[in-house]
Amino acid sequence: MAKRDADGLDDLDRRIVAVLRAGGRPTNSEVGRQVGVSEATARRRIAELERVGALRFVAMTNPHFVGLHVDTLMQLNTDPDKVDEIAKKLAEMAEVRFVGIAMGDYDVLVGALFPSSQAWLDFRTSRLATMEGVRAIHTFQIVKVLKRTYDLLIVHADGQHVAS
């Protein structure tokens, strides 16, 4: 068995992920050919990467094509004892695509998509502002997205980046 790094991946795993990142939907044979292993090995490794949660296949949509035209970012200041509770409630909301607990000037960072400015205003005033423990809300509307990716940079154990 190959040596795995602290993240649980070995060099072959990282090369397979790099091929999948670059091509989207290659066959197992194509993946195997590109990383120098058999189709069966590629298939087994991909299945194992999925099983352990290192790899997940999803269809990404362009928000505008599904009616979500208002892209927003929100920075929240909360009561210190309510940070986790507020973040968890936000994470359950369909409009919210990102929630992170932060250290610094803001306690919770939120990214959300809405069909209209009115829907965003309704969310901000009737749902967000009424959450117990929210002290301040700083909002931003993104007017032009130059890059939207959910792809993560893969780094080898030696610190080198894997190119897409």
TORKE-986988 format. One record per residue (C-alpha): residue number from 1; x, y, z. Coordinates in steps of 0.25 Angstrom, whole numbers, plus 5000, padded with zeros to 4 digits. Each point is the difference from the previous one (the first is absolute). Example, Ala and Ser with C-alpha at 12.3 -4.5 7.8 and 13.67 -1.06 7.14 Angstrom:
2
1,5049,4982,5031
2,5006,5014,4998
This chain:
164
1,5000,5000,5000
2,5005,5014,4997
3,5004,5010,5010
4,4989,5009,5004
5,5002,5014,5005
6,4993,5007,5012
7,4988,5002,4991
8,4998,4985,4997
9,5004,5002,4986
10,5012,4994,4992
11,5006,5005,4987
12,4992,4991,4992
13,4987,5005,5007
14,5005,5015,4997
15,5003,4997,4985
16,4986,4993,4998
17,4993,5012,5007
18,5008,5010,4991
19,4995,4992,4987
20,4986,5000,5005
21,5001,5015,5003
22,5006,5004,4986
23,4990,4991,4992
24,4987,5000,5007
25,4995,4986,4996
26,5011,4991,4994
27,4998,4985,5000
28,5007,4992,5010
29,5009,4995,4988
30,5004,5014,4997
31,5003,5003,5014
32,5008,4987,5001
33,5008,5003,4987
34,5003,5015,5005
35,5006,4995,5013
36,5006,4987,4996
37,4991,4990,5006
38,4990,4990,4995
39,4985,5003,4999
40,4997,4991,5011
41,5010,5007,5010
42,4995,5014,4996
43,4985,4995,5002
44,5004,4994,5014
45,5007,5012,5004
46,4989,5010,4995
47,4990,4992,5008
48,5009,5000,5012
49,5002,5015,4999
50,4985,5002,4999
51,4997,4990,5012
52,5010,5008,5010
53,4994,5013,4995
54,5013,5005,4993
55,4992,5001,4987
56,4986,5003,4997
57,4994,5001,4986
58,4989,5011,4998
59,4994,5008,4989
60,5003,5015,5001
61,4990,5010,4995
62,5001,5015,4996
63,4992,5007,5011
64,4994,5009,4989
65,4995,4989,4992
66,4992,4995,5011
67,4994,5013,5004
68,5009,5005,5011
69,5005,5014,4995
70,5004,5006,5013
71,5013,4995,5006
72,5003,5006,5014
73,5010,4999,5011
74,4997,5003,5014
75,5009,5003,5012
76,4993,4998,5014
77,5004,5004,5014
78,4993,4991,5010
79,4999,4998,5015
80,5012,4992,5003
81,4992,4989,5006
82,4991,4999,4988
83,5010,4999,4989
84,4999,4985,4998
85,4985,5000,5001
86,4998,5011,4990
87,5010,4994,4990
88,4993,4986,5001
89,4986,5007,4997
90,5006,5007,4988
91,5006,4987,4995
92,4986,4994,4999
93,4994,5011,4992
94,4998,4997,4985
95,5005,5014,4995
96,5013,4999,5008
97,5011,4993,4992
98,5012,5003,5009
99,5001,5002,5016
100,5013,5002,5007
101,5003,5003,5014
102,5011,5011,5000
103,5011,5005,5009
104,5002,5015,4999
105,4990,5012,4998
106,4988,4991,4997
107,4995,4987,5006
108,4992,4994,4989
109,5002,5001,4984
110,4989,4997,4991
111,4998,4998,4985
112,4986,4999,4995
113,4993,5000,4986
114,4986,5006,4998
115,4991,5002,4988
116,4998,5015,5002
117,5004,5012,5009
118,4987,4999,5007
119,5002,4986,5004
120,5014,5004,5005
121,4993,5011,5008
122,4990,4991,5005
123,5010,4990,5005
124,5009,5011,5006
125,4988,5007,5008
126,4991,4989,5003
127,5009,4988,5002
128,5014,5004,5003
129,4997,5013,5008
130,4990,4993,5009
131,5010,4989,5004
132,5003,5000,5015
133,5015,5004,5002
134,5002,5008,4987
135,5006,5013,5004
136,5004,5006,4986
137,4998,4996,4986
138,5010,5005,4989
139,4995,4997,4986
140,5005,5000,4986
141,4994,4997,4987
142,5010,4994,4989
143,4997,5008,4987
144,5009,4991,4991
145,5007,4987,5003
146,5013,4998,4993
147,5003,4986,5006
148,4991,4990,5006
149,5006,4986,5003
150,4999,4990,5011
151,5012,4993,4995
152,5011,5000,5010
153,5015,5001,4998
154,5007,4986,5002
155,5013,5001,5007
156,5010,4988,5000
157,5007,4996,5012
158,5012,5007,4995
159,4993,5013,5000
160,4998,5000,4984
161,4987,5004,4995
162,4993,4991,4990
163,4995,5008,4988
164,4986,4999,4995
